[in-house]
Amino acid sequence: MPRVPNSATPLFNRNERLILRELTNGHAAAEIAERLEMAVSTVGRHIRSAIHKAGLNNRYELVVFLFQSPRAL
């Protein structure tokens, strides 16, 4: 079951939020890495961490969660 964001404590850290904003704007990991000047592997690691923190199974579920819970960003 997905976690519900608490307004007092952010669910995601700063880097995760930057990456997730880009992800919800339709950018692929390689594009995000280039835009944020990070390695593609670092972007992937942050996305996997966000999936785990939200209690989800994959990127698709993460993007749906983010659209349904915009306060998470």
MARBA-3410 file (N, C-alpha, C, O; in Angstrom, 1 decimal):
73
0.8,-1.2,0.0,0.0,0.0,0.0,0.9,1.2,0.0,1.8,1.3,0.8 ~ 0.6,2.2,-0.9,1.4,3.4,-0.9,1.3,4.2,0.4,0.3,4.2,1.0 ~ 2.4,4.9,0.7,2.5,5.7,1.9,1.8,7.0,1.6,1.8,7.5,0.4 ~ 1.1,7.6,2.5,0.5,8.9,2.4,1.4,10.0,2.9,1.9,9.9,4.1 ~ 1.8,11.0,2.1,2.7,12.0,2.5,2.2,12.8,3.7,1.0,13.2,3.8
3.1,13.0,4.7,2.8,13.8,5.9,3.3,15.2,5.6,4.5,15.3,5.2 ~ 2.6,16.2,5.8,3.0,17.6,5.4,4.2,18.0,6.3,4.9,18.9,5.9 ~ 4.3,17.4,7.5,5.4,17.8,8.4,6.8,17.3,8.0,7.8,17.9,8.2 ~ 6.8,16.1,7.5,8.0,15.4,7.1,8.0,15.0,5.6,7.1,14.2,5.2 ~ 8.9,15.5,4.8,8.9,15.2,3.4,9.2,13.7,3.2,10.0,13.1,3.9
8.5,13.1,2.3,8.7,11.7,2.0,10.0,11.5,1.3,10.7,10.4,1.5 ~ 10.3,12.4,0.4,11.5,12.3,-0.4,12.5,13.4,-0.1,12.2,14.5,0.3 ~ 13.8,13.0,-0.3,14.9,14.0,0.0,14.9,15.0,-1.2,14.3,14.8,-2.2 ~ 15.8,16.0,-1.1,15.9,17.1,-2.1,16.2,16.6,-3.5,15.5,16.9,-4.4 ~ 17.2,15.7,-3.6,17.6,15.2,-4.9,16.5,14.3,-5.5,16.2,14.4,-6.7
15.9,13.5,-4.7,14.8,12.7,-5.2,13.7,13.6,-5.7,13.1,13.3,-6.8 ~ 13.3,14.7,-5.0,12.3,15.5,-5.5,12.6,16.2,-6.8,11.8,16.3,-7.7 ~ 13.9,16.6,-6.9,14.3,17.2,-8.2,14.1,16.2,-9.4,13.6,16.6,-10.4 ~ 14.6,15.0,-9.1,14.5,14.0,-10.1,13.0,13.6,-10.4,12.7,13.4,-11.6 ~ 12.2,13.5,-9.4,10.8,13.1,-9.6,10.0,14.1,-10.3,9.1,13.8,-11.1
10.4,15.4,-10.1,9.7,16.5,-10.9,10.0,16.3,-12.3,9.1,16.4,-13.2 ~ 11.2,16.0,-12.7,11.6,15.8,-14.1,10.9,14.6,-14.6,10.5,14.6,-15.8 ~ 10.8,13.5,-13.8,10.2,12.3,-14.2,8.7,12.5,-14.5,8.2,12.0,-15.5 ~ 8.0,13.3,-13.7,6.6,13.5,-13.9,6.4,14.5,-15.1,5.3,14.6,-15.6 ~ 7.4,15.2,-15.5,7.4,16.0,-16.8,7.7,15.2,-18.0,7.8,15.8,-19.1
7.8,13.9,-17.9,8.0,13.0,-19.0,9.4,12.8,-19.5,9.6,12.2,-20.5 ~ 10.4,13.2,-18.7,11.8,13.0,-19.0,12.3,11.6,-18.6,12.0,11.1,-17.6 ~ 13.1,11.0,-19.5,13.7,9.7,-19.2,14.9,9.9,-18.3,15.4,11.0,-18.2 ~ 15.4,8.8,-17.7,16.6,8.9,-16.8,17.8,9.6,-17.4,18.4,10.4,-16.8 ~ 18.1,9.3,-18.7,19.2,9.9,-19.4,19.1,11.4,-19.5,20.0,12.1,-19.3
17.9,11.8,-19.9,17.6,13.2,-20.0,17.7,13.9,-18.6,18.3,15.0,-18.5 ~ 17.2,13.3,-17.6,17.2,13.9,-16.3,18.7,14.0,-15.8,19.1,15.0,-15.3 ~ 19.5,13.0,-16.1,20.9,13.0,-15.7,21.6,14.1,-16.4,22.4,14.9,-15.7 ~ 21.3,14.3,-17.6,22.0,15.4,-18.4,21.5,16.8,-17.9,22.3,17.7,-17.7 ~ 20.2,16.9,-17.6,19.7,18.2,-17.1,20.2,18.6,-15.8,20.5,19.7,-15.5
20.3,17.6,-14.9,20.8,17.8,-13.5,22.3,17.6,-13.3,22.8,17.6,-12.2 ~ 23.0,17.3,-14.4,24.4,17.0,-14.3,24.8,15.9,-13.3,25.6,16.1,-12.4 ~ 24.1,14.8,-13.5,24.3,13.6,-12.6,24.6,12.4,-13.5,24.3,12.5,-14.7 ~ 25.1,11.4,-13.0,25.2,10.1,-13.7,23.9,9.5,-13.8,23.0,9.6,-13.0 ~ 23.7,8.8,-14.9,22.4,8.1,-15.1,22.2,7.1,-14.0,21.0,6.9,-13.6
23.2,6.4,-13.5,23.1,5.4,-12.4,22.6,6.1,-11.2,21.9,5.5,-10.4 ~ 23.1,7.4,-10.9,22.6,8.1,-9.7,21.1,8.4,-9.8,20.4,8.3,-8.9 ~ 20.7,8.8,-11.0,19.3,9.1,-11.2,18.5,7.8,-11.0,17.4,7.9,-10.3 ~ 18.9,6.7,-11.5,18.2,5.4,-11.3,18.2,5.1,-9.8,17.2,4.6,-9.3 ~ 19.3,5.3,-9.1,19.3,5.0,-7.7,18.3,5.8,-6.9,17.6,5.3,-6.0
18.2,7.1,-7.2,17.2,8.0,-6.6,15.8,7.5,-6.9,14.9,7.6,-6.0 ~ 15.6,7.2,-8.1,14.2,6.7,-8.5,13.9,5.4,-7.7,12.8,5.3,-7.2 ~ 14.8,4.5,-7.7,14.6,3.2,-6.9,14.3,3.5,-5.5,13.4,2.9,-4.8 ~ 15.1,4.4,-4.9,14.9,4.8,-3.5,13.5,5.4,-3.3,12.8,5.1,-2.3 ~ 13.0,6.2,-4.2,11.7,6.8,-4.1,10.6,5.8,-4.2,9.6,5.8,-3.4
10.8,4.8,-5.1,9.8,3.7,-5.2,9.7,3.0,-3.9,8.6,2.7,-3.4 ~ 10.9,2.7,-3.3,10.9,1.9,-2.0,10.3,2.8,-0.9,9.4,2.2,-0.2 ~ 10.6,4.0,-0.8,10.1,4.9,0.3,8.6,5.0,0.2,7.9,5.1,1.2 ~ 8.1,5.0,-1.0,6.6,5.2,-1.2,5.9,3.9,-1.1,4.6,3.8,-1.1 ~ 6.6,2.8,-1.0,6.0,1.5,-0.8,5.4,1.0,-2.1,4.4,0.3,-2.1
6.0,1.3,-3.2,5.5,0.9,-4.6,6.4,-0.1,-5.2,7.4,-0.6,-4.6 ~ 6.0,-0.5,-6.4,6.7,-1.6,-7.1,7.5,-1.2,-8.3,8.4,-1.9,-8.7 ~ 7.1,-0.1,-9.0,7.8,0.3,-10.2,7.6,1.8,-10.5,6.9,2.5,-9.8 ~ 8.3,2.2,-11.6,8.2,3.6,-12.0,6.8,4.1,-12.3,6.4,5.2,-12.0 ~ 6.1,3.2,-13.0,4.8,3.6,-13.4,3.9,3.9,-12.2,3.2,4.9,-12.1
4.0,3.0,-11.2,3.2,3.2,-9.9,3.7,4.5,-9.3,2.9,5.2,-8.7 ~ 5.0,4.8,-9.3,5.5,6.0,-8.7,5.0,7.2,-9.4,4.5,8.2,-8.7 ~ 4.9,7.3,-10.7,4.4,8.4,-11.4,2.9,8.6,-11.1,2.5,9.8,-10.9 ~ 2.2,7.6,-11.1,0.7,7.7,-10.8,0.6,8.2,-9.4,-0.2,9.1,-9.1 ~ 1.4,7.7,-8.4,1.4,8.2,-7.0,1.7,9.7,-7.0,1.0,10.4,-6.3
2.7,10.1,-7.7,3.0,11.5,-7.7,2.0,12.4,-8.3,1.7,13.5,-7.8 ~ 1.3,11.9,-9.3,0.2,12.7,-9.8,-1.0,12.8,-8.9,-1.7,13.8,-8.8 ~ -1.2,11.7,-8.1,-2.3,11.7,-7.2,-2.0,12.4,-5.9,-2.9,12.7,-5.1 ~ -0.7,12.5,-5.6,-0.2,13.1,-4.3,0.8,14.2,-4.6,2.0,14.1,-4.2 ~ 0.4,15.3,-5.2,1.4,16.3,-5.6,2.1,16.9,-4.4,3.2,17.5,-4.6
1.6,16.9,-3.2,2.3,17.4,-2.1,3.5,16.6,-1.8,4.4,17.1,-1.0 ~ 3.7,15.4,-2.3,4.9,14.6,-2.1,6.1,15.2,-2.7,7.2,14.9,-2.2 ~ 5.9,16.1,-3.6,7.0,16.8,-4.3,7.2,18.1,-3.6,8.2,18.8,-4.0
END
